[in-house]
Amino acid sequence: MTPSPNGSHPLPAPFPDGWFRVARSTEVPARAVRPLRYFGRDLVLFRGEDGRARVLDAHCPHLGAHLGHGGTVEGDALRCPFHGWLIGGDGACVQIPYARTVPPRARIGTWPVREVNGLVMVYYHARGKPPAWELPALPELTMPGWTPLRPGHRWRIRAHIQDVAENGVDTAHMPLVHRGQTEAIASEALETDGPVLVHHMAHQYRLFPLARWLGARVAGPLEITYYGLGVAVNRARVQAGLTLSYLFLFTFTPVDEHEVEVDSLLSMQRVVNPLVTWALGAKALREGRKTIDQDVPIFEHKIHRPEPPLVEGDGPVMQYRRWARQFYSATAEALRP
């Protein structure tokens, strides 16, 4: 257990196991090199000439230069800016310009990488184990009539990743904190299947005032699918005179023990014409940003209560927490028979 960022109440271990976004694919063009800082570590991301994205520990095994600051791509390897050692995608030094042999210990750590849904994802495991499950491709992104993913906002929040992701099952806060967006919401069902959790809700919105003025009840189902604690896919179908179908892709990545990075992207089913679709998408992104902005001051000043006195209407918070326990290596191994 680790102290809460804002108090002494214990949280789960700082970094859960699972898949986490480290970049959008568009941020890593051909031969690009990017320094990263996640999981309390310095990393380097680069795209080799074969088109594959790779993530390595950041510092050269020679004299410790940061490969993300001045390193260059050569083939499928990374050339150190300090002494020119060439580090392969498997983390091993493959060539030294002024030496005939390479020391066997000249190697750095590598990270499992998948590029899916327009994101570069890495797999973190506290004990260094390989991926135990995979992320699926989202079907909407290849369906006719759906827009490509559109970038939204990115936040750095001083909070624990599990508390931030928990927001999607805490229905009681929504009509209060998000009163400009939510009139009423009810949790209908929660399903789990290994690393996947799906929360089904019925949502009544305060959005689209013209439709409301004309007497339309702006409402529809809201479904949030979690893939571990790093990815949440929000699917909403809103009846507002016409049917609007949205997919919000939120990712949560620990920066260090006390900070999490939240990223957002949007896809939606096209309606009427491209201009109307674009305008409705822009509104959805604004409302999505406003919603997280409303939560941030609470996240950054709350403490974690491991056993809160919950009441009817709070949502399936404890079910979510029991599901989340599997992503902490020490807890998961202790639970095995």
Secondary structure as GFF3:
##gff-version 3
##sequence-region A 1 337
A	DSSP	beta_strand	2	3	.	.	.	ID=ss1
A	DSSP	beta_strand	10	11	.	.	.	ID=ss2
A	DSSP	beta_strand	18	24	.	.	.	ID=ss3
A	DSSP	three_ten_helix	25	27	.	.	.	ID=ss4
A	DSSP	beta_strand	33	38	.	.	.	ID=ss5
A	DSSP	beta_strand	41	47	.	.	.	ID=ss6
A	DSSP	beta_strand	53	57	.	.	.	ID=ss7
A	DSSP	beta_strand	72	74	.	.	.	ID=ss8
A	DSSP	beta_strand	77	79	.	.	.	ID=ss9
A	DSSP	beta_strand	86	88	.	.	.	ID=ss10
A	DSSP	beta_strand	93	95	.	.	.	ID=ss11
A	DSSP	beta_strand	110	111	.	.	.	ID=ss12
A	DSSP	beta_strand	113	116	.	.	.	ID=ss13
A	DSSP	beta_strand	119	124	.	.	.	ID=ss14
A	DSSP	three_ten_helix	139	142	.	.	.	ID=ss15
A	DSSP	beta_strand	150	157	.	.	.	ID=ss16
A	DSSP	alpha_helix	161	165	.	.	.	ID=ss17
A	DSSP	three_ten_helix	166	168	.	.	.	ID=ss18
A	DSSP	three_ten_helix	171	173	.	.	.	ID=ss19
A	DSSP	alpha_helix	174	177	.	.	.	ID=ss20
A	DSSP	beta_strand	182	193	.	.	.	ID=ss21
A	DSSP	beta_strand	196	205	.	.	.	ID=ss22
A	DSSP	alpha_helix	209	213	.	.	.	ID=ss23
A	DSSP	beta_strand	219	227	.	.	.	ID=ss24
A	DSSP	beta_strand	231	239	.	.	.	ID=ss25
A	DSSP	beta_strand	243	256	.	.	.	ID=ss26
A	DSSP	beta_strand	259	268	.	.	.	ID=ss27
A	DSSP	alpha_helix	274	299	.	.	.	ID=ss28
A	DSSP	alpha_helix	317	324	.	.	.	ID=ss29
A	DSSP	three_ten_helix	325	327	.	.	.	ID=ss30
A	DSSP	alpha_helix	329	335	.	.	.	ID=ss31
###
